[in-house]
Amino acid sequence: MGNVKKRVVQHRRDGKVEVRAPGAKRASAVLGNQAKGISRARRILANTGGGELQVRGRNGQIRKQDTIAPGNDPRRRRG
């Protein structure tokens, strides 16, 4: 894929949750819980024309991925 816009929601060592673009030095947002982080990441992606949202658990593994409209979802099925 070419230029894919992506945001990752992940836990920090201080117990907060950050929204970060892959490869960025600083987080786009730092919030109190994961639900707020997911909501903020969705808003950021929607405002920039859509893209991929990736949610990581405390262990760093991917828990959930979603395409935010009007992004280009490579899969036909939802999920």
N, C-alpha and C positions, 0 to 999 in steps of 0.2 A: 504494500500500500504506500501511497505517496505521503503527503503532508496530513497526517491524522491528528486532530486536536484531541487531547486526552487529559483527564484529571484523575488522580489517585487519592482516595480517602484512606488514611492510615493512622494508627495510634502512635503517639510519641512517648518518650521515656518519662515525661512529666505527668502522664495520665490524660493529657488532652488529645484531641484529634486534629489532624492537619489535612488540608486540601492542597495538593501539590501537582504541578505539571512535571512529567518525567524529565529528569535532567536539570531541573531548576534548582538554584542554590537556596532560594527562600520559598516558604509556603505562601500560597495565595490567600489562605485563611487558616486561623487556628481557633477551634471551637471547643466547647465543653463536652460534647458527646457525639457519637457516630451519626445519629439521626440528623442532627443539625449540620454535620459535615456533608452528608449525602445531599441534603436540601440545598446547601450553599454551592456544592459542585454542580448540581443540576442547573442552578440559576446561572452560574458562570458559563457553562457550556451552551445553554440556550441563548445567552446574550452574545456569544461569539460565533454563532452559526451552527451549533451542534457539534457532536463528537462522542468519544467513548468515555464512560464513567467506570472506574474500577474500584471496588471496595475490598480492602484487605483486613483480615482478622488480626488479633493480637499476636499471632504466631507468624504473621507476614504472608500467609498464603491467601490467594485470591478467593474471596467468598462469593462475590457477585460481580457481574459485568453487565452494562446496559448501554445502549446507543441512545443518545439524546437527540431528538429531532432538531433540525432537519439533517442530521448526519446520515451517512451512507452505511446502512447495516448490511454486512456481507451475508447474513443468514436470512432465510425467508421466515423461519419460525421465530416466535417470541422466546425470550429466555436468556 
